Amino acid sequence: MIRWPVRRVAAGALFALSLVSSADAGAQRTPQPPDPLAAAFTAYRNLEYDVAATRLRAALADTGAARLSPADRSRALMYLAATEVFRGSRDAATSDFQALLLADPKYRPDDLIFPPDVTALFQEARLGVRATSVSVPPVSEIQGQSDRFPITVYASSLHDIKAQITDAFGSPERTLHDGAIGDSLQLLWNGRDGIGRLREPGRYLLRVTSRSPAGREEREVEIPLDIIRIVLDTLPSPEPLSPTVFRPETETRSRGTRPLLTGLLTAAAAVALPSLLGSGEQGMSLRYGVAGALGVSAVIGMATASRPRVLRENVAWNRKLREDWDKEADRVRAENDARRAATRIRITAGRAKIVEIK
């Protein structure tokens, strides 16, 4: 039977060989910036675990410009925990695994690279860590009823969470999930209130809270969401038609007082011509009757000459102007209704903040 120290050294050697293979494959690709963990990995490949642990911890302690990127920190913590397993320090390895899961809850070791002794302890360490990371698009727009703001939550282990949208002061606006999460969970928010209206502009918060088996809140991820409303400008209504654009629809052909004067002069002549109508009493009556008839005819002729006449072409012209104006007003009204319906909100996500709840 192989003793434990021998097995540990063999596993470490296999792990170091996998690192060498990975490094050789990476060397064939486009040149990359120097690996800040190269010295630690060199010690690791040489099975110098004490040196590797010291260098990895020093790299993790760097601050400022030398601070490791999030991806490099996860890599360093994973290698450090594996190194501690090979050194026989399970407690230190467990602590490193827990620190890794708190920093990157979705991290999972590659079973093809890390030996079973390492991955088994990683899975054991997961049970004591309840943490999440949240991924959202930096900018998203919601307009129609089918549009959604996607939210992906990754968990370090199976536990209960509560995901909700709150206002800037933390008052709940919408609960998206309240229950268990496994490795990950996809959530969708429609950006609307309880009665289906798009949210008002302002600052909101996406809050994902991890809870213990007893229901106590332990850790929270908080992401600010800034909402602005995008409204298309509406078209101005067409100007009312000016009276000056219309053509006259009637005309009056009047010759002034000429018909009346002509009739009156004719009547006077009839009275003054006794030789034509006789000179007696009977002739006088007849002359005055003729004169009266001529006067009445003059008045009727003048009234008839002043009666307005309908200009049908102008009436049709004016009707066409009104119909065209009505059509344009209807078009503008329909376009403005469509533009108002096209109102949407733009959601801009800020940097996530981790809150440890004591």
C-alpha positions in Angstrom: 0.0 0.0 0.0 1.3 3.5 -0.9 1.6 5.7 2.2 -0.2 9.1 2.3 2.9 11.3 1.9 3.9 9.3 -1.2 0.4 9.6 -2.7 0.5 13.4 -1.9 3.8 13.8 -3.7 2.6 11.8 -6.7 -0.6 13.9 -6.9 1.5 17.0 -6.7 3.8 15.8 -9.5 0.8 15.1 -11.7 -0.6 18.5 -11.0 2.7 20.1 -11.8 2.9 18.3 -15.1 -0.6 19.6 -16.0 0.7 23.1 -15.3 3.7 22.6 -17.6 1.4 21.3 -20.3 -0.9 24.2 -20.0 2.1 26.6 -20.0 3.5 25.0 -23.2 0.1 25.2 -24.9 -0.2 28.9 -23.9 3.2 29.6 -25.3 2.1 28.7 -28.8 -0.6 31.4 -28.8 -0.2 35.2 -29.1 2.4 36.5 -26.6 0.7 37.7 -23.3 1.9 40.0 -20.6 4.1 38.4 -18.0 2.2 36.2 -15.6 2.4 37.7 -12.1 2.1 34.2 -10.6 4.9 32.7 -12.8 7.5 32.5 -9.9 5.0 30.8 -7.7 4.1 28.3 -10.4 7.8 27.6 -11.0 8.2 26.6 -7.4 5.0 24.6 -7.6 6.2 22.7 -10.6 9.4 21.9 -8.8 7.4 20.5 -5.9 8.7 23.3 -3.6 5.4 23.7 -1.9 6.7 25.9 1.0 8.2 28.3 -1.5 5.1 28.2 -3.7 2.9 29.0 -0.7 5.0 31.9 0.3 5.1 33.4 -3.2 1.3 32.9 -3.7 0.5 34.6 -0.4 2.8 37.5 -1.2 1.1 38.0 -4.6 -2.3 38.0 -3.0 -1.1 40.6 -0.5 0.1 43.0 -3.2 -1.9 46.3 -3.4 -2.0 49.3 -5.8 -0.8 48.8 -9.3 0.6 45.3 -8.4 -2.7 44.1 -7.1 -3.9 40.9 -8.9 -6.9 41.0 -11.2 -10.0 39.2 -10.0 -9.2 36.3 -12.3 -5.6 36.0 -11.1 -6.7 36.2 -7.5 -9.1 33.3 -8.0 -6.3 31.4 -9.7 -3.8 32.2 -6.9 -6.3 31.1 -4.2 -7.1 27.9 -5.9 -3.4 27.0 -6.4 -2.6 28.1 -2.8 -5.3 25.9 -1.4 -4.1 23.0 -3.5 -0.5 23.7 -2.3 -1.8 23.5 1.3 -3.5 20.2 0.6 -0.1 18.8 -0.6 1.6 20.3 2.5 -1.0 18.4 4.7 -2.6 21.6 6.0 -6.3 21.0 5.5 -7.5 23.8 7.7 -5.4 26.4 5.7 -6.6 24.9 2.5 -10.2 25.0 3.7 -9.8 28.7 4.6 -8.3 29.5 1.2 -11.1 27.7 -0.6 -13.7 29.7 1.4 -11.9 32.9 0.6 -12.0 31.9 -3.1 -15.7 31.2 -3.0 -16.5 34.5 -1.2 -14.5 36.3 -3.9 -15.9 34.3 -6.8 -19.0 32.2 -5.9 -19.2 30.6 -9.3 -15.7 29.3 -9.3 -15.4 25.5 -9.8 -12.0 23.6 -10.1 -11.2 21.6 -13.2 -11.3 17.9 -12.3 -8.8 17.3 -15.2 -6.2 19.5 -13.6 -6.7 19.2 -9.8 -6.5 15.7 -8.2 -9.4 14.2 -6.2 -7.8 15.1 -2.9 -8.1 18.8 -3.8 -11.5 18.8 -5.4 -13.0 16.8 -2.6 -11.9 19.3 0.0 -13.1 22.1 -2.2 -16.6 20.6 -2.3 -16.5 20.1 1.5 -15.5 23.8 1.9 -18.4 24.9 -0.3 -20.9 23.7 2.3 -19.9 26.3 4.8 -20.0 29.2 2.3 -23.3 30.9 1.3 -22.5 33.6 -1.2 -23.6 34.8 -4.6 -22.3 36.9 -7.5 -24.7 38.7 -9.9 -24.3 39.3 -13.6 -26.4 41.9 -15.4 -25.9 43.8 -18.7 -24.3 47.2 -18.3 -27.1 48.9 -20.3 -30.5 47.5 -21.3 -33.7 49.0 -22.7 -37.3 48.0 -22.1 -40.2 49.1 -24.2 -42.7 46.3 -25.1 -44.5 43.9 -22.8 -42.1 41.1 -23.8 -38.9 43.0 -23.0 -36.9 41.9 -20.0 -33.9 42.9 -18.0 -31.8 39.6 -17.5 -30.2 38.8 -14.2 -28.0 35.8 -13.7 -27.2 34.8 -10.1 -24.3 32.4 -9.3 -24.1 30.6 -6.0 -21.2 29.1 -4.0 -23.5 26.4 -2.7 -27.1 25.3 -2.4 -28.9 27.8 -0.1 -31.8 30.2 0.1 -31.7 33.7 -1.3 -34.0 36.6 -1.8 -33.7 38.7 -4.9 -35.6 42.0 -5.1 -35.8 45.4 -6.7 -35.9 48.2 -4.2 -36.0 52.0 -4.4 -32.9 54.0 -3.5 -33.8 53.9 0.2 -34.2 50.1 0.3 -38.0 49.9 0.2 -39.1 46.8 -1.7 -40.6 47.5 -5.2 -40.6 44.0 -6.7 -39.5 40.5 -5.4 -38.0 38.4 -8.2 -37.2 35.3 -6.2 -37.5 34.1 -2.7 -36.2 30.5 -2.3 -33.4 28.1 -3.0 -30.6 28.4 -5.5 -28.3 25.7 -6.8 -25.3 26.6 -8.9 -27.0 29.4 -10.8 -30.4 31.0 -11.4 -31.8 33.1 -14.3 -34.1 35.9 -13.3 -36.0 38.4 -15.5 -37.4 41.8 -14.6 -39.9 43.6 -16.9 -39.0 47.0 -15.6 -42.7 47.7 -14.6 -44.7 48.3 -11.5 -47.5 46.2 -10.2 -50.1 47.5 -12.7 -47.8 47.2 -15.8 -46.5 50.7 -16.1 -42.9 51.4 -16.9 -40.9 52.4 -13.9 -40.5 56.1 -13.2 -37.0 57.5 -13.7 -34.6 57.4 -10.8 -32.2 55.2 -8.8 -33.2 51.7 -7.9 -31.3 48.8 -6.3 -31.0 45.1 -7.2 -30.4 43.3 -4.0 -29.6 39.6 -3.7 -29.5 38.4 -0.1 -28.0 35.0 1.0 -29.6 33.4 4.1 -28.5 30.7 6.5 -30.5 27.5 7.0 -32.1 29.2 10.0 -33.3 32.1 7.8 -30.8 34.7 9.0 -29.5 37.1 6.4 -25.7 36.7 6.0 -24.5 38.4 2.9 -25.9 40.7 0.2 -24.9 41.7 -3.3 -26.2 45.2 -4.1 -26.2 46.7 -7.7 -27.4 50.2 -8.4 -29.8 50.5 -11.4 -30.3 54.0 -12.9 -33.4 54.3 -14.9 -34.1 57.1 -17.4 -37.3 57.4 -19.6 -36.8 57.9 -23.3 -39.7 59.7 -25.0 -39.8 60.5 -28.7 -40.7 64.1 -29.6 -44.2 64.5 -30.8 -45.1 66.3 -34.1 -46.8 69.7 -33.9 -50.5 69.9 -35.0 -51.0 71.5 -38.4 -51.8 75.2 -38.3 -55.5 76.1 -38.6 -56.5 77.2 -42.1 -56.4 80.9 -42.5 -59.6 82.5 -44.0 -57.5 84.1 -46.6 -56.7 80.7 -48.3 -60.4 80.1 -49.1 -62.0 81.2 -52.3 -65.3 83.0 -52.3 -68.2 80.6 -52.8 -70.8 83.1 -54.2 -70.8 86.3 -56.2 -73.4 89.0 -56.6 -73.8 90.6 -60.0 -75.2 94.0 -59.2 -75.5 96.9 -61.6 -76.1 99.4 -58.8 -79.2 101.7 -59.1 -79.3 101.7 -62.8 -82.3 99.4 -63.2 -84.3 101.3 -60.6 -83.6 104.7 -62.2 -84.5 103.4 -65.6 -87.8 102.1 -64.3 -88.6 105.3 -62.5 -87.8 107.5 -65.5 -89.9 105.3 -67.7 -92.8 105.6 -65.2 -92.5 109.4 -65.2 -92.5 109.5 -69.0 -95.7 107.4 -69.0 -97.3 110.0 -66.8 -96.1 112.9 -68.9 -97.3 111.5 -72.2 -101.1 112.2 -72.3 -101.3 112.0 -76.0 -100.5 108.3 -75.9 -102.9 107.3 -73.2 -105.6 109.9 -73.5 -106.4 113.1 -71.6 -109.5 112.4 -69.7 -110.0 111.0 -66.3 -109.8 107.6 -67.7 -106.5 108.3 -69.5 -105.1 109.8 -66.3 -105.9 106.7 -64.3 -104.4 104.5 -67.0 -101.2 106.6 -67.1 -100.7 106.3 -63.4 -101.3 102.6 -63.5 -98.7 102.2 -66.2 -96.3 104.3 -64.2 -96.8 102.2 -61.1 -96.3 99.0 -62.9 -93.1 100.3 -64.4 -91.9 101.4 -61.0 -92.6 98.0 -59.4 -90.9 96.3 -62.3 -87.8 98.5 -61.7 -87.7 97.5 -58.0 -88.1 93.8 -58.8 -85.4 94.0 -61.5 -83.0 95.6 -59.1 -83.6 92.9 -56.5 -83.2 90.1 -59.0 -80.0 91.6 -60.3 -78.5 91.6 -56.7 -79.2 87.9 -55.8 -75.9 86.0 -55.0 -74.8 83.2 -57.4 -73.1 80.0 -56.1 -69.5 79.4 -57.5 -69.3 75.6 -57.6 -65.6 75.4 -58.6 -64.7 77.5 -55.5 -66.9 75.4 -53.3 -65.1 72.3 -54.5 -61.7 74.0 -54.0 -62.6 75.0 -50.4 -63.9 71.5 -49.6 -60.6 70.0 -50.9 -58.6 72.3 -48.6 -60.6 71.2 -45.5 -60.4 67.5 -46.4 -56.6 67.8 -46.9 -56.2 69.6 -43.5 -58.3 66.9 -41.8 -56.2 64.1 -43.3 -53.0 65.8 -42.1 -54.4 66.4 -38.6 -55.4 62.7 -38.4 -51.9 61.6 -39.7 -50.2 63.7 -37.0 -52.5 62.5 -34.3 -51.8 58.8 -35.2 -48.0 59.4 -35.5 -48.0 61.1 -32.0 -50.0 58.2 -30.5 -47.4 55.8 -32.0 -44.5 57.9 -30.6 -46.1 58.0 -27.1 -46.6 54.2 -27.3 -42.8 53.9 -28.2 -41.8 55.3 -24.8 -39.1 53.1 -23.2 -36.8 53.0 -20.2 -33.0 52.6 -20.3 -31.5 50.7 -17.3 -27.8 51.4 -16.5 -26.2 49.0 -14.0 -23.5 50.2 -11.6 -20.7 48.4 -9.8 -21.8 45.6 -7.5 -21.3 46.1 -3.8 -20.9 43.3 -1.3 -22.4 43.7 2.2 -21.5 41.3 5.0 -24.4 41.2 7.4 -23.3 40.7 11.0 
